Amino acid sequence: MNQGSQDHRFPRDQNEDHGTGRDFQERCSISSKILHEVVATKWRAGDHVGAFACAVGSELVFFQGIMWDSLVVSSGDSLRKYFQLGEQIIRVVQVPSTHAPESISEAMNVIRAQVEPVLTASGVHGWRESMSDTEDFKNFPCPTKDELSVATTARLHGLTPTEYVRKQNQTASELSVQAFTAMNASHADEAIRLMYASDFTALDAYLVESAEAAGDRQLFTVHCRWELAVRSAAMIKELPQNFSHAVAITRSGMTALMSENDAARFLVSLPSV
């Protein structure tokens, strides 16, 4: 693929407790569909790198769910085999092909062609018919390496990842103080709004920090995981007027598509309400 050394990773940590039964597979399926839907929206908004990241993320999180369902739920294989297969897929997708895909659609087909023999060798079959239609993005050119680099710099506002995380965490802390001040003044609506802004600013910092720790230099996972958090939070129809209840519901919504351990790590970093 024309991204060369780009680091493709699943949009969530593979070394985590994924839960039991089919819940995890269902979460992966929902996440994959959401990311697929986001691609066109981001492209039309001019975020071509974000569109490409979400297209790749949609593919990888789909494979994650299929592997979980086939190897762990249906066959009862060990988690070790699941993790090993995931690592194989990551290595395969990272290898550049001799032909650079011209469109996001073609890039997705390349990924599927790369992954298929790995899944087949591990006994994972019958997944192609349930995958999304890549033709949706045949008119979306793949971003170049230069575009990826520029987008990463812009995403971090010209700062290093460490500097950006520090800045965002400081902003989140200031917003939370303002939220508590508003609450103490009996301005519940304003307090809820400010804490919402604080939590999502902290999430932004958390995702960038996690991407940096995972070696995701181009922040593909940040694009994907941010969209999943925003979309899942947007499913909340109405918030109560009670400050603590509203914040709890919001936090539950924004972490609904995270793994349990990932959500727990993020939530423990937020101020108690």
N, C-alpha and C positions, 0 to 999 in steps of 0.2 A: 504493500500500500504506500501511497506517496507520503505518508507521515513518517516513514522510516523508523527512527528509534522511539517513536511515541509510545508511552506506557499505557496500554489498555488494561484496565482493571475492572473487576466487578464493582458496581456502585455501592457495595457495602463490604465490610471486613469479612473475609472468608473464615477467619479463625475464631468465630463467635458461636454462641449458643443460638441455633436457628429455630429453636422451639421443637414441637413434636407434631406428628400427624401431618395432615395436608395444609395446615395453616400457613406454613412457610412457603410452600409451593404456590398457594393462592396469592400470597403477598407479592411474590415474584411476578406472577402473571399480571396482577393489577399494575405493578410498577412498570412492567414492560409496555403495557398498553398505554399508560399515561405518557411515558417518555416518547413513544411512537407518535402520539397525538401532538406532543409539544413541538416536534421537529418542524412542521410546516409553519406553525405560529412564530417560532423563533426566526426562521428563515425570512419570512415576510417582514419581520421587524428589523431585519438587517443583521441579526446575530447569527452569522453563518457558521462560526466556530461552535457556538452553543447548540445549533441545530445538528451539526455533525457529532458533537459529543453525546447528545441525547439519542441520536440514531445508534451509535455504537453501544451506549449504555443499555438501550432497549434490547439489543441483541444479546449482550452478555448476561443481563439479569434474567432474561428468558431462559438461557442455557443453564443458569444456576438453578432455577426452579425445576427444569426438566430433569437435571441430574439428581436433585434431591428426591423428586417423586419416583424416579426409576430405580435409583440405587439404594436409597434409605427407606422410603415408605413402602414401595412395592416389593423390592427384593430383600430388604432387611440387611443390606450390606453395611459394613462398618463406615463410620464417619471418616475414617482414615482414607478409604478408597475414594470417597466423595471429594475430600480435600485434594488428594493427589490428582484426580481427574481435573479439578478446577485449575490447578497449577499447570497441567499439561495444556489446557485450552488457552490460558494466558500466554504461555510461551509460543504456541502456534500462531495466535493472532498477532503477536508482536513482530513476527518475522515478515519483513517486507516482501511483497510479490514482485516478480519481474515486470509486471504491467501495472502502472499506477492508475487506479480507478479514476475516471473522469467525473463521476457523479456519486452522490451519497447512496443512491440506489445500487450502483455497481459495487461500491465499497461494502455494503451490507451483504451482497451476494458473494463477494470474496471471502468475507468472514465466515459465512455459512459453509462455503466450500472448504475452507481451512479446518473448520471445527468438525465437520461431518465424519471424516475417517477416525478421528479421535473418539467420538461418541460411539460410533459403530463398533470399534474395537473393544469398547467397554460394555457392549450389550445394550446401549441406549438407542432405541429405534422409534420410528413413527412420530417424529417431532415436527417435520417440515410442514405437514398439512395444517398445523395449529399456529404457524408463525404468521406475522403480519406481512402485508403486501409491500415488497420493496419498490414496486413501480410507482408508488406514491411520490417518490423523491428522485425520479429519473432526470428531472430538469433542474436539480439542485447540484451545482458543481462542488466537488470536494474543496475545502480550504487548503491553501498552500502552507508550506512550513513557515513562511514569513507571516502569513495571516495568523497562524497559530501563536507565533511568538508575540506579535503585536497585541493580540487579544488577551494573552496572559498578562502582559505588562499593563494593559488598560484595566483588566479585572482587579489588579492589585494597586491601581492608582499610582503606578511607578515605584511602589515600595517593594522591599523584599518580603517574602511570606511572613517572616518573623515580625517585621515592622508592621505589616498590615494586620496581623493577628493581634498584636499589642494595641494598635490604634482602635480596632473594632471592639475589643474587650473593654477598653477605657470608655468608649462611647456607650456601650451597653450598660456599663456600671453607672454612668451619669444619667442615662435615661431611667434606670430603675430607681435611682434616688429621687428623680422628679416624679416618678409614678407614686412612690410612697408618700411624698410630700402632698401630692394631689389627693391621695386617699385620706390622709390625715385632715385635709381641709374639706372633706366630704364631697369631693368632685370625682365620683366613682367612674363616670364615663371617660373622663380625661385620664384617670389613673389606669384604667384598663387599656386605653389606646397607647399610653406611654410604655406600659409593661410589654404589650404586644411588640412594639418597636424594639424594645430592649432585648426581648427574647430572640427575635429574628436577627438582630445585629450580632448577638452572641452566637447564634447558629452559624452565621456567615463566617465568623472567626473560627469556630469549631471545625467547620468543613474544610477550610483552607489549611488549618493546622493538621487535620487528619490526612489530607491529600499530600502535604509536604512530608509527613512521617512515612507515608506509603510509597513515596517516590513518584507521585503523580505530578510531574513538573508543569504539565500543561493544564492542570486543574479540571480534567474531564469529569472526575467524580464530583467536583464541586457543582458544575453545571447540572449534572443529573440529580444529585441528592437535594440540591436547593429546589429544583422544580418539583420533586416528589413531596417535599415538606410544604411548599406553598400550595400545591394542589390538594393535598390531604387536609390542610388547615382550612382551605376554602370550602370544604364539604360541610363545615360547621354552619348550620342554618341560623342559629341565634345564640347569643350569649346572655347569661343571667346578669342582673345588675350587681350582684354580690361580687366584689373584687376578687377574693380568693377563689371562688368557684369559677369565675370567668377565666382567670389565669390558668387554673387546672385544666379546664376543658380545652383551651387554646394549646397548651403544651401537649396534651394528649393527642390532639389533632395533628400538630406539626411533626410528631414523632411516630405517628401511626404506621408508617411504612419503613421505619428503621427496625433493625433487629433489636431484641430485648436488651442485650448488653450495650449496644451502641446508644440506644435511647437512654438507658440508665446512666451511662457515662456523661452524656450531654446534660441531662436533667439535673444531675447532682452539682453541676457547675453553675446552675442558675440560682438567684437569690430565693430564699424560702418566702412564701406568702401565707 
